[in-house]
Amino acid sequence: MTGTNIGVPELVPAAESAAIDLSMAWLAERLWLADNAPGLEPRRRYIAPSSFSDDDVLATIPPAAYIETLTGEEMPERGMALCPLPDHDDHEPSFAAYDDPERGWYCFGCNRGGDIYSFAAALWNLPTRGSAFVELRTRLATELLRRAA
């Protein structure tokens, strides 16, 4: 085997990866515009901390925005909602989506929480490690772009 790629196949060709990165930048801008439309009070924006990759646009999307987009259910601006995860039959609101991506989301009923990747993984029953993470990230970007268009 030659090159520096040791045992991890390239799941997304470079051209598609560049297109996804550009599309994610477009999505982030569209979400920002939606949050800052004239006449509406803008949501607090968050600048990604150094623990996130500088070029990870998905990690900067506010939790309420990606949860609403992926589930189709509206998140209340304040307070709790029913847990949208498929394996939690929630009868009392126990799910919180925080304002900034660093805090993410948390369900007090099923004791799970995290960031955009852990939400998508729980929603679609996918792992978040190894080459499966590349698949998760690609599917997440594709879903967000498809539903935002």
MDAnalysis code that builds the backbone (N, CA, C; Angstrom):
import MDAnalysis as mda
import numpy as np

u = mda.Universe.empty(447, n_residues=149, atom_resindex=np.repeat(np.arange(149), 3), trajectory=True)
u.add_TopologyAttr("name", ["N", "CA", "C"] * 149)
u.add_TopologyAttr("resid", np.arange(1, 150))
u.add_TopologyAttr("resname", ["MET", "THR", "GLY", "THR", "ASN", "ILE", "GLY", "VAL", "PRO", "GLU", "LEU", "VAL", "PRO", "ALA", "ALA", "GLU", "SER", "ALA", "ALA", "ILE", "ASP", "LEU", "SER", "MET", "ALA", "TRP", "LEU", "ALA", "GLU", "ARG", "LEU", "TRP", "LEU", "ALA", "ASP", "ASN", "ALA", "PRO", "GLY", "LEU", "GLU", "PRO", "ARG", "ARG", "ARG", "TYR", "ILE", "ALA", "PRO", "SER", "SER", "PHE", "SER", "ASP", "ASP", "ASP", "VAL", "LEU", "ALA", "THR", "ILE", "PRO", "PRO", "ALA", "ALA", "TYR", "ILE", "GLU", "THR", "LEU", "THR", "GLY", "GLU", "GLU", "MET", "PRO", "GLU", "ARG", "GLY", "MET", "ALA", "LEU", "CYS", "PRO", "LEU", "PRO", "ASP", "HIS", "ASP", "ASP", "HIS", "GLU", "PRO", "SER", "PHE", "ALA", "ALA", "TYR", "ASP", "ASP", "PRO", "GLU", "ARG", "GLY", "TRP", "TYR", "CYS", "PHE", "GLY", "CYS", "ASN", "ARG", "GLY", "GLY", "ASP", "ILE", "TYR", "SER", "PHE", "ALA", "ALA", "ALA", "LEU", "TRP", "ASN", "LEU", "PRO", "THR", "ARG", "GLY", "SER", "ALA", "PHE", "VAL", "GLU", "LEU", "ARG", "THR", "ARG", "LEU", "ALA", "THR", "GLU", "LEU", "LEU", "ARG", "ARG", "ALA", "ALA"])
u.atoms.positions = np.array([
    [0.845, -1.174, 0.000],
    [0.000, 0.000, 0.000],
    [0.891, 1.238, 0.000],
    [0.633, 2.165, -0.879],
    [1.447, 3.370, -0.950],
    [0.672, 4.561, -0.445],
    [1.387, 5.638, -0.124],
    [0.720, 6.857, 0.339],
    [0.568, 6.869, 1.850],
    [-0.082, 7.885, 2.342],
    [-0.228, 8.042, 3.788],
    [-1.561, 7.529, 4.309],
    [-2.486, 7.181, 3.439],
    [-3.787, 6.669, 3.859],
    [-3.632, 5.208, 4.234],
    [-3.664, 4.893, 5.525],
    [-3.408, 3.533, 5.985],
    [-4.723, 2.876, 6.376],
    [-5.273, 2.071, 5.517],
    [-6.432, 1.262, 5.825],
    [-7.768, 1.972, 5.894],
    [-7.863, 3.249, 5.598],
    [-9.142, 3.946, 5.626],
    [-9.479, 4.366, 4.195],
    [-10.470, 3.723, 3.592],
    [-10.816, 4.085, 2.217],
    [-11.430, 5.476, 2.157],
    [-11.230, 6.141, 1.043],
    [-11.843, 7.458, 0.860],
    [-13.294, 7.233, 0.475],
    [-14.194, 7.524, 1.411],
    [-15.615, 7.273, 1.193],
    [-16.268, 8.344, 0.342],
    [-15.743, 9.555, 0.397],
    [-16.284, 10.650, -0.389],
    [-15.168, 11.171, -1.277],
    [-15.304, 11.051, -2.608],
    [-14.270, 11.564, -3.493],
    [-14.000, 13.045, -3.226],
    [-12.786, 13.492, -3.522],
    [-12.365, 14.858, -3.216],
    [-13.299, 15.899, -3.828],
    [-13.749, 15.692, -5.062],
    [-14.644, 16.659, -5.714],
    [-15.968, 16.766, -4.965],
    [-16.514, 15.619, -4.539],
    [-17.764, 15.643, -3.786],
    [-17.559, 16.284, -2.426],
    [-16.422, 16.009, -1.785],
    [-16.120, 16.595, -0.486],
    [-16.057, 18.113, -0.575],
    [-15.433, 18.637, -1.623],
    [-15.352, 20.092, -1.806],
    [-16.750, 20.670, -2.025],
    [-17.582, 19.972, -2.792],
    [-18.945, 20.434, -3.038],
    [-19.757, 20.431, -1.740],
    [-19.564, 19.404, -0.907],
    [-20.269, 19.331, 0.370],
    [-19.826, 20.477, 1.265],
    [-18.504, 20.765, 1.311],
    [-18.004, 21.869, 2.141],
    [-18.591, 23.204, 1.695],
    [-18.663, 23.438, 0.378],
    [-19.264, 24.673, -0.124],
    [-20.747, 24.725, 0.207],
    [-21.412, 23.593, 0.083],
    [-22.840, 23.538, 0.386],
    [-23.096, 23.782, 1.867],
    [-22.210, 23.275, 2.732],
    [-22.385, 23.494, 4.161],
    [-22.189, 24.968, 4.503],
    [-21.266, 25.637, 3.824],
    [-21.076, 27.074, 4.036],
    [-22.346, 27.819, 3.621],
    [-22.950, 27.392, 2.497],
    [-24.198, 28.007, 2.033],
    [-25.294, 27.786, 3.064],
    [-25.368, 26.558, 3.615],
    [-26.382, 26.229, 4.610],
    [-26.206, 27.082, 5.862],
    [-24.977, 27.224, 6.334],
    [-24.730, 28.041, 7.531],
    [-25.162, 29.484, 7.292],
    [-24.872, 30.010, 6.093],
    [-25.273, 31.376, 5.772],
    [-26.797, 31.485, 5.723],
    [-27.461, 30.489, 5.144],
    [-28.926, 30.496, 5.049],
    [-29.563, 30.459, 6.437],
    [-29.006, 29.628, 7.338],
    [-29.519, 29.566, 8.703],
    [-29.293, 30.885, 9.426],
    [-28.139, 31.513, 9.200],
    [-27.853, 32.803, 9.811],
    [-28.850, 33.847, 9.318],
    [-29.120, 33.856, 8.011],
    [-30.066, 34.817, 7.461],
    [-31.463, 34.591, 8.030],
    [-31.849, 33.329, 8.175],
    [-33.169, 33.029, 8.734],
    [-33.267, 33.524, 10.177],
    [-32.193, 33.382, 10.923],
    [-32.188, 33.836, 12.316],
    [-32.161, 35.352, 12.426],
    [-31.658, 36.034, 11.422],
    [-31.466, 37.478, 11.500],
    [-32.348, 38.247, 10.511],
    [-33.491, 37.680, 10.184],
    [-34.414, 38.334, 9.257],
    [-34.960, 39.618, 9.888],
    [-35.220, 40.637, 9.077],
    [-35.756, 41.885, 9.622],
    [-37.071, 41.649, 10.362],
    [-37.213, 42.309, 11.504],
    [-38.446, 42.204, 12.283],
    [-38.443, 41.068, 13.292],
    [-37.464, 40.186, 13.221],
    [-37.394, 39.091, 14.174],
    [-36.213, 39.310, 15.107],
    [-36.388, 38.933, 16.351],
    [-35.275, 39.025, 17.284],
    [-34.305, 37.884, 16.980],
    [-33.045, 38.191, 16.693],
    [-32.109, 37.118, 16.325],
    [-31.773, 36.232, 17.524],
    [-31.526, 34.957, 17.249],
    [-31.048, 34.062, 18.284],
    [-29.593, 34.400, 18.564],
    [-29.149, 34.079, 19.757],
    [-27.741, 34.301, 20.068],
    [-26.890, 33.431, 19.162],
    [-25.863, 33.996, 18.610],
    [-24.962, 33.251, 17.733],
    [-23.769, 32.785, 18.546],
    [-23.150, 31.758, 18.094],
    [-22.050, 31.168, 18.816],
    [-20.854, 31.009, 17.891],
    [-19.679, 31.339, 18.383],
    [-18.446, 31.126, 17.629],
    [-17.837, 29.837, 18.147],
    [-17.532, 28.935, 17.240],
    [-17.037, 27.619, 17.635],
    [-15.767, 27.722, 18.462],
    [-15.676, 26.969, 19.568],
    [-14.469, 26.986, 20.381],
    [-13.347, 26.221, 19.708],
    [-12.156, 26.312, 20.275],
    [-10.995, 25.668, 19.666],
    [-11.093, 24.150, 19.680],
    [-11.987, 23.574, 20.505],
    [-12.124, 22.123, 20.531],
    [-12.768, 21.600, 19.250],
    [-13.508, 22.464, 18.531],
    [-14.057, 22.092, 17.240],
    [-13.018, 22.374, 16.171],
    [-13.082, 21.654, 15.094],
    [-12.228, 21.950, 13.959],
    [-12.616, 23.309, 13.394],
    [-11.629, 24.104, 13.006],
    [-11.903, 25.443, 12.494],
    [-12.771, 25.427, 11.241],
    [-12.711, 24.343, 10.481],
    [-13.464, 24.301, 9.235],
    [-14.721, 23.436, 9.320],
    [-15.169, 23.079, 10.522],
    [-16.356, 22.253, 10.688],
    [-17.595, 23.135, 10.812],
    [-18.205, 23.424, 9.672],
    [-19.375, 24.293, 9.632],
    [-20.552, 23.649, 10.364],
    [-20.679, 22.340, 10.282],
    [-21.796, 21.660, 10.936],
    [-21.786, 21.884, 12.446],
    [-20.609, 21.949, 13.038],
    [-20.496, 22.113, 14.489],
    [-20.910, 23.497, 14.959],
    [-21.103, 24.435, 14.041],
    [-21.492, 25.790, 14.428],
    [-22.986, 26.050, 14.268],
    [-23.739, 25.071, 13.765],
    [-25.181, 25.237, 13.587],
    [-25.865, 25.129, 14.951],
    [-26.730, 26.068, 15.299],
    [-27.429, 26.008, 16.592],
    [-28.291, 24.743, 16.698],
    [-28.303, 24.115, 17.866],
    [-29.063, 22.876, 18.034],
    [-30.535, 22.960, 17.631],
    [-31.226, 24.028, 17.987],
    [-32.643, 24.127, 17.615],
    [-32.811, 24.073, 16.099],
    [-31.880, 24.681, 15.364],
    [-31.981, 24.699, 13.899],
    [-31.795, 23.305, 13.309],
    [-30.760, 22.558, 13.752],
    [-30.573, 21.236, 13.145],
    [-31.603, 20.227, 13.627],
    [-32.091, 20.369, 14.853],
    [-33.120, 19.443, 15.338],
    [-34.423, 19.661, 14.574],
    [-34.817, 20.904, 14.384],
    [-36.028, 21.197, 13.607],
    [-35.890, 20.712, 12.172],
    [-34.725, 20.922, 11.573],
    [-34.518, 20.524, 10.179],
    [-34.528, 19.017, 10.020],
    [-33.874, 18.292, 10.918],
    [-33.776, 16.837, 10.789],
    [-35.050, 16.101, 11.191],
    [-35.812, 16.650, 12.145],
    [-37.005, 15.943, 12.625],
    [-38.305, 16.503, 12.057],
    [-38.267, 17.762, 11.593],
    [-39.482, 18.399, 11.100],
    [-40.384, 18.899, 12.210],
    [-39.919, 18.815, 13.458],
    [-40.716, 19.274, 14.596],
    [-40.132, 20.573, 15.129],
    [-41.016, 21.517, 15.440],
    [-40.576, 22.821, 15.928],
    [-40.119, 22.724, 17.380],
    [-38.978, 23.338, 17.647],
    [-38.452, 23.392, 19.011],
    [-38.904, 24.703, 19.648],
    [-39.388, 24.656, 20.892],
    [-39.768, 25.904, 21.546],
    [-38.527, 26.757, 21.811],
    [-38.711, 28.076, 21.754],
    [-37.573, 28.975, 21.965],
    [-37.041, 28.853, 23.391],
    [-37.904, 28.659, 24.330],
    [-37.522, 28.463, 25.736],
    [-38.283, 27.253, 26.257],
    [-37.692, 26.544, 27.174],
    [-38.391, 25.429, 27.792],
    [-38.076, 24.094, 27.153],
    [-38.917, 23.131, 27.426],
    [-38.695, 21.746, 27.030],
    [-39.653, 21.316, 25.930],
    [-39.236, 20.273, 25.214],
    [-40.059, 19.667, 24.165],
    [-40.074, 18.159, 24.396],
    [-40.955, 17.472, 23.686],
    [-40.937, 16.011, 23.724],
    [-39.678, 15.528, 23.012],
    [-39.065, 14.497, 23.520],
    [-37.829, 13.968, 22.936],
    [-38.105, 13.441, 21.528],
    [-37.364, 13.920, 20.508],
    [-37.603, 13.483, 19.133],
    [-36.897, 12.179, 18.754],
    [-36.132, 11.594, 19.664],
    [-35.396, 10.371, 19.331],
    [-36.351, 9.191, 19.221],
    [-36.148, 8.344, 18.213],
    [-37.127, 7.285, 17.921],
    [-37.253, 6.222, 19.007],
    [-36.224, 5.999, 19.813],
    [-36.301, 4.955, 20.827],
    [-36.701, 5.479, 22.209],
    [-37.226, 6.723, 22.250],
    [-37.693, 7.291, 23.521],
    [-39.141, 7.742, 23.347],
    [-40.052, 6.993, 23.964],
    [-41.477, 7.315, 23.899],
    [-41.782, 8.300, 25.026],
    [-41.610, 9.585, 24.719],
    [-41.710, 10.642, 25.717],
    [-43.159, 11.120, 25.841],
    [-43.679, 11.142, 27.073],
    [-45.041, 11.637, 27.314],
    [-45.038, 13.011, 27.974],
    [-43.935, 13.361, 28.604],
    [-43.769, 14.661, 29.258],
    [-42.564, 15.350, 28.617],
    [-42.643, 16.635, 28.332],
    [-41.495, 17.340, 27.754],
    [-40.255, 17.208, 28.638],
    [-39.182, 16.679, 28.042],
    [-37.944, 16.460, 28.798],
    [-36.704, 16.783, 27.972],
    [-36.896, 17.313, 26.791],
    [-35.803, 17.531, 25.841],
    [-35.496, 19.023, 25.730],
    [-34.220, 19.378, 25.898],
    [-33.788, 20.776, 25.803],
    [-32.780, 20.933, 24.678],
    [-32.982, 21.948, 23.844],
    [-32.014, 22.333, 22.814],
    [-31.497, 23.704, 23.214],
    [-30.211, 23.774, 23.509],
    [-29.636, 25.017, 24.015],
    [-29.302, 25.972, 22.869],
    [-29.044, 27.233, 23.231],
    [-28.802, 28.268, 22.220],
    [-27.497, 28.085, 21.456],
    [-26.473, 27.613, 22.128],
    [-25.172, 27.538, 21.462],
    [-24.756, 26.090, 21.212],
    [-24.070, 25.869, 20.088],
    [-23.661, 24.516, 19.708],
    [-22.769, 23.825, 20.741],
    [-22.000, 24.583, 21.509],
    [-21.134, 23.962, 22.506],
    [-21.953, 23.221, 23.570],
    [-23.080, 23.780, 23.952],
    [-23.944, 23.127, 24.945],
    [-24.804, 22.043, 24.311],
    [-25.147, 22.203, 23.039],
    [-25.876, 21.180, 22.303],
    [-27.291, 20.942, 22.784],
    [-27.615, 19.693, 23.044],
    [-28.952, 19.278, 23.428],
    [-28.841, 18.266, 24.557],
    [-29.940, 18.085, 25.292],
    [-29.960, 17.080, 26.352],
    [-31.390, 16.651, 26.613],
    [-31.593, 15.350, 26.761],
    [-32.901, 14.802, 27.140],
    [-32.788, 14.290, 28.567],
    [-33.565, 14.886, 29.460],
    [-33.552, 14.495, 30.856],
    [-34.323, 13.196, 31.079],
    [-35.127, 12.782, 30.102],
    [-35.887, 11.536, 30.209],
    [-35.039, 10.314, 29.886],
    [-34.251, 10.380, 28.807],
    [-33.424, 9.230, 28.428],
    [-31.946, 9.447, 28.762],
    [-31.645, 10.571, 29.420],
    [-30.286, 10.869, 29.889],
    [-29.239, 10.816, 28.786],
    [-29.581, 11.391, 27.639],
    [-28.630, 11.483, 26.538],
    [-28.535, 12.926, 26.091],
    [-27.404, 13.270, 25.528],
    [-27.210, 14.619, 25.025],
    [-25.934, 14.691, 24.226],
    [-25.653, 15.878, 23.681],
    [-24.419, 16.029, 22.927],
    [-24.508, 17.100, 21.869],
    [-23.773, 16.871, 20.783],
    [-23.680, 17.842, 19.700],
    [-24.470, 17.364, 18.487],
    [-24.266, 18.015, 17.358],
    [-24.997, 17.684, 16.133],
    [-24.741, 16.238, 15.693],
    [-23.511, 15.764, 15.884],
    [-23.168, 14.407, 15.458],
    [-23.807, 13.352, 16.358],
    [-23.811, 13.590, 17.670],
    [-24.433, 12.616, 18.561],
    [-25.951, 12.591, 18.376],
    [-26.552, 13.741, 18.034],
    [-27.993, 13.759, 17.770],
    [-28.323, 12.952, 16.511],
    [-27.587, 13.206, 15.437],
    [-27.831, 12.471, 14.191],
    [-27.573, 10.981, 14.381],
    [-26.530, 10.632, 15.123],
    [-26.223, 9.223, 15.371],
    [-27.358, 8.552, 16.149],
    [-27.893, 9.229, 17.167],
    [-29.006, 8.667, 17.941],
    [-30.280, 8.597, 17.105],
    [-30.502, 9.595, 16.261],
    [-31.691, 9.642, 15.415],
    [-31.687, 8.516, 14.388],
    [-30.510, 8.245, 13.801],
    [-30.395, 7.244, 12.729],
    [-29.750, 5.939, 13.177],
    [-29.474, 5.805, 14.479],
    [-28.848, 4.594, 15.017],
    [-27.535, 4.255, 14.302],
    [-26.649, 5.246, 14.228],
    [-25.338, 5.075, 13.607],
    [-24.238, 5.322, 14.626],
    [-23.080, 4.672, 14.455],
    [-21.953, 4.946, 15.349],
    [-21.283, 6.281, 15.003],
    [-20.511, 6.802, 15.948],
    [-19.830, 8.085, 15.736],
    [-18.319, 7.934, 15.674],
    [-17.822, 6.750, 15.517],
    [-16.375, 6.509, 15.517],
    [-15.902, 5.916, 14.199],
    [-14.630, 6.152, 13.902],
    [-13.971, 5.552, 12.751],
    [-14.557, 5.990, 11.422],
    [-14.531, 5.076, 10.481],
    [-15.010, 5.408, 9.137],
    [-16.521, 5.642, 9.122],
    [-17.241, 5.138, 10.123],
    [-18.678, 5.379, 10.206],
    [-18.971, 6.860, 10.439],
    [-18.022, 7.572, 11.079],
    [-18.214, 9.004, 11.297],
    [-18.242, 9.761, 9.973],
    [-17.425, 9.340, 9.022],
    [-17.417, 9.986, 7.697],
    [-18.776, 9.804, 7.040],
    [-19.327, 8.596, 7.144],
    [-20.659, 8.324, 6.599],
    [-21.716, 9.174, 7.304],
    [-21.620, 9.271, 8.633],
    [-22.559, 10.068, 9.429],
    [-22.498, 11.533, 9.019],
    [-21.293, 12.076, 8.901],
    [-21.121, 13.493, 8.544],
    [-21.649, 13.779, 7.138],
    [-21.375, 12.886, 6.205],
    [-21.851, 13.065, 4.832],
    [-23.372, 13.005, 4.773],
    [-23.962, 12.032, 5.463],
    [-25.429, 11.909, 5.480],
    [-26.058, 13.127, 6.147],
    [-25.449, 13.592, 7.219],
    [-25.944, 14.768, 7.935],
    [-25.924, 15.995, 7.034],
    [-24.819, 16.239, 6.354],
    [-24.709, 17.392, 5.452],
    [-25.721, 17.281, 4.318],
    [-25.866, 16.093, 3.770],
    [-26.808, 15.878, 2.671],
    [-28.239, 16.142, 3.117],
    [-28.622, 15.611, 4.287],
    [-29.980, 15.811, 4.806],
    [-30.266, 17.272, 5.096],
    [-29.315, 17.955, 5.725],
    [-29.518, 19.369, 6.050],
    [-29.675, 20.210, 4.780],
    [-28.864, 19.913, 3.776],
    [-28.942, 20.664, 2.513],
    [-30.229, 20.362, 1.771],
    [-30.627, 19.098, 1.734],
    [-31.836, 18.704, 1.015],
    [-33.072, 19.347, 1.640],
    [-33.125, 19.369, 2.947],
    [-34.315, 19.904, 3.626],
    [-34.322, 21.416, 3.707],
    [-33.135, 22.048, 3.609],
    [-33.064, 23.517, 3.663],
    [-33.347, 24.141, 2.309],
    [-33.216, 23.373, 1.251],
    [-33.404, 23.930, -0.101],
    [-34.855, 24.186, -0.429],
])
